[in-house]
Amino acid sequence: MHYLDRMSGQLDEVKRRIRQQLEVGEGEFVLDVGCGTGDDACGLSPLAGRSGRIIGVDASTTMVQEARRRATGSAPSVAFAVGDAQALPFTAASFDACRAERVLQHLRHPALAVVEMARVTRTGGRVVVCEPDWQTLVVDHPDQALTQRILDFRAGSLQSPWIGRQLARLFRCARLAEISVTPVSVAFNLPETIDSFRLDMTLRQAAQAGVITATDKSHWLAELIETAQTGCFVAAATCFLVRGIKPFGR
């Protein structure tokens, strides 16, 4: 949970744009898919007002319990439930808007999640999803070939590492309309890069898998730190923010 809190703080601009595109109004019902610790759902509560409702759903019972704890006494119009993004436990057309952020990358069948989000959204409602594309992750390092092997290994450890670039197509397949795509680049300093992308874990797993050697691991990290100490370190990734509207007749 500490990792989620740190990562969330680095994505303020991404979250601001998601709120903007959700266009949550007074009295609306909103679903947050993969709500995690519930902070984003609670943040939407003032927009929906007392007559609205924000529901957060997450596959992790631990996360739902933590979300409920954090929301106690501060967000009366927010509720949380355990559920699978690929089979949402709600009837059709239950929500005015639906959001997901950095969730579909972890799913084996992200297309099902988009279809489900479209299903539970009412006619004219908004579906907004933001996901990274891990082939856009760049890290400045003198050894380009080794760096690419490490980043490719990291991307390959995810269920859907290319989900960012695939979202618009999945929205079309789910028969959403008025689809818009907004790339949002996020830059990181060295401590954020190591922490946010769990590079220490990635290096350890890559060495265990034989993708790199133990010597590669220690030298790569040492050179990364040396590069950062020059004051010219660059690391960045691109998230794709995609919005669609549930069309009439669906």
Secondary structure, 3 states (H helix, E strand, C coil): CHHHHHHHHCCHHHHHHHHHHHCCCCCCEEEEECCCCCHHHHHHHHHHCCCCEEEEEECCHHHHHHHHHHHCCCCCCEEEEECECCECCCCCCCEEEEEEECCHHHCCCHHHHHHHHHHHEEEEEEEEEEEEEEEEEEECCCCHHHHHHHHHHHHHCCCCCCHHHHHHHHHHHCCCEEEEEEEEEEEECHHHHHHHCCHHHHHHHHHHCCCCCHHHHHHHHHHHHHHHHCCCCCEEEEEEEEEEECCCCC
